[in-house]
Amino acid sequence: MPIETVAGSGRSGWSVAVSLLAPFSVITLSDMDTFEDGTTSEPSIESHGVTETGQRIDEEAEFRISKGEQAFEILLNLRGRICDILSRYGISVLPEEEWRKPVPWLRADEEVLVGTRDESIRVLDALFFEGL
């Protein structure tokens, strides 16, 4: 199937997820796009973009390259304000290196759409849900 490019517009910002199970949150840089053909892409907790070598795309580094350091500083200030609001409600923001860690004693059930039954569930998978 050939790849077709469709023009569109969008914006970048912070996606915030708060766990329903524990007073933790995650904040990640994400995009929301609307394309000329009417399709949209919604912000997500976790980017699924990968490079040609299979490495996960660093959204923050890509934003810095495309928009510049000054624009990224504005986003970092906004992230700080979001962190302050969460903190006032007793909600801790987990650093990315923590929410990417596996929880080896948890396994996915046949009805759970996380990884495979043989893979460990990560902290992100255990505490945060994008959809049910």
N, C-alpha and C positions, 0 to 999 in steps of 0.2 A: 504494500500500500504506500503510495507516495506521500511525502510530508508536504503539507500546504501551510504557508504562512498567512495568518490572518491579522490585520492591523487592529489595534485597540488602544485603550488607555487604562491607567491604573494608578494606584498609590501604594506607598510602603508605610508601614507603621508597626506597632507592637501588638502581637497577639498575646493575650493574658488568659491563663487557665487557672482556676482555683479548684482544688480537690474538694470533693464532697465527703471524703473519708478522714482527712487530717488537715490541720491548718497550714497547708503548703500551697504554693503557686509556682508557675513557671511563666517566664516572659521570653518570647522569641520574636525576632524580626520576621515579618511576613508581608505578602503582597495581596492586594485585591485588584483584579483586572476585569474589565468589560471589553469584549471584542466586537468588531463590526458585524459579525455574523449572529450576534445576540447571546453568545455563550459567555459565562463568567467563571472566574476562579475565585474561590473564597479564601480568606486568611486561614492559616492552619497553625496548630501548635508546633508541628514539626515539618520542616521542608523535606520533600521527597526527591528534590533535584540531585542528580549525581553528574560528575564529570565523565569524560570518555573513558577514564581509567577506573571508574566505579567508586571514586571517592565522593563523600557527601559534600555538597556545595556549601561553603561558608557564606551565608547570606549577608552577614555584617561586612565581611571583606569585599564582597561583590558590590554592596551599596556604597562603600567608601570609594571604590574604583569608579563607579558610574556617576555618583552624585557629589563626591568630594568630602573632605574632612569637616568643613563648616556645616554642611547639611547633616552629617552624622552626629556632630556635637549637639545640634538641635534635638535630634532623636534621643541622644543620651540624656539630655536634660528632661525630656518628657518621660523617659524610663525611670529616672530618679523620682519624679513626682508620682508616678504610678506606684513605685516601691514604698514611698512615704504613706500613701493612702492605704495600701495593703498592711503595712506595719501598724498603722493606727487601729486596725481591726484584728491584730494579733496573728496575721498571716505572714509566714516567712517565704521569701522568694528563694527557690532552690537554684543553685548554679547549674549550668548545663552539664558540667562533668559529674554532678551528683545524679541528675535525673536520667542520664544515659546509662548508669550502672545497672548491671543485671541483678535480679533478685532470684538467686539460684534455687531456692526452695519452693518457688512458685512455678507451676506449669500451666499452659493453656489447656482448656478442655476442648472437646470436639466442637462445641457450640460457640467458642470464643474466637473472634476473628483477629487474634493477635499472633503474629509469627506462625510457627508450627508447633505441634505438640512436643517436639524434641528441643525447642529453643527455650532458653530462660526468658522470663518476662522481665522487662526493665522497670525501674521505678516509675517512669512516665506511664507505662502501660498499666501498672497496678493502681496508681493514684488518680490518673486523669483520663477522662473519656471525651472524645470529640462527638461521638454519636452512639446511640444505643440500638 
